[in-house]
Structures are given as structure tokens and as C-alpha cells.
């Protein structure tokens, strides 16, 4: 199979040359590559390309080929692609901060009415 026709990921739309060459040398890894989803391929590409040092990249290439050949569909024990799924280069958004006491004070009484506890609870004698 020609490497330029190798399917890529969703954000990473090109398979790096070194990954394509490694896949071409291992039939089981190539078969798995062709069978996984574009999102999964994206994670494998990101795993390899996120390496900062050459020796780390080589180690991740070896890991990718080994795990794909063993039937893994996604990288194991990896926090995920930092590029996100919408656009390359974007960072995952942080969750919204929890409301503080002062922000609750700014809410009108009409907005908080469904959450208020009525102070007139049934007495024990009514049970």
C-alpha cells in the first residue's frame, strides 16, 4: 500500500512518514490501522508526534506498532491528544469554576425559589 493513500485521523489529517513506514513493515499493525476509526488513528498519530525528543518518538513508534499488532485499538495509558478534536493546536477547555458564596448572593430570590427549603416542616406529632 502506498503511504500517501494511508488513512489518517480527524485533526491530524496526514500520517507522518516514519509512522507510515513503520506500519508498512508490520502486516498486523497495518491491518489494525485500516480497521480503527479516524478518531483512534488521530490518537496514535498524536502519540507519536507529541514526542519532544527523537528517542521518545522512536520509542512511541515502536509502542504504536507493537500495540496495534497486538490488537489495541487506542493507545493504552496515555492522557490523550492535546490538540483536541475540533481544531489542531487548541487546548482542551478547563471546566467552569464552582460558584462562590458572593456569586450566589447576586442571584435573585425568584431564581433561588425552587431551591429554598421551607422552614415550616411537619412537626413530629403529625406523624
Buried (B, 14 or more C-beta within 10 A) or exposed (E): EEBEEBEBBBBBEEBBEEBBEBBBEBEEBBEBBEEBEEEBBBBBBBBBBBBEEEEEBBEBBEBBBEBBBEEBBBBEEBEBBEBBEEEEEEEEEEEEEEEEEEEEEEEEEEEEEEEEEEEEEEEEEEE
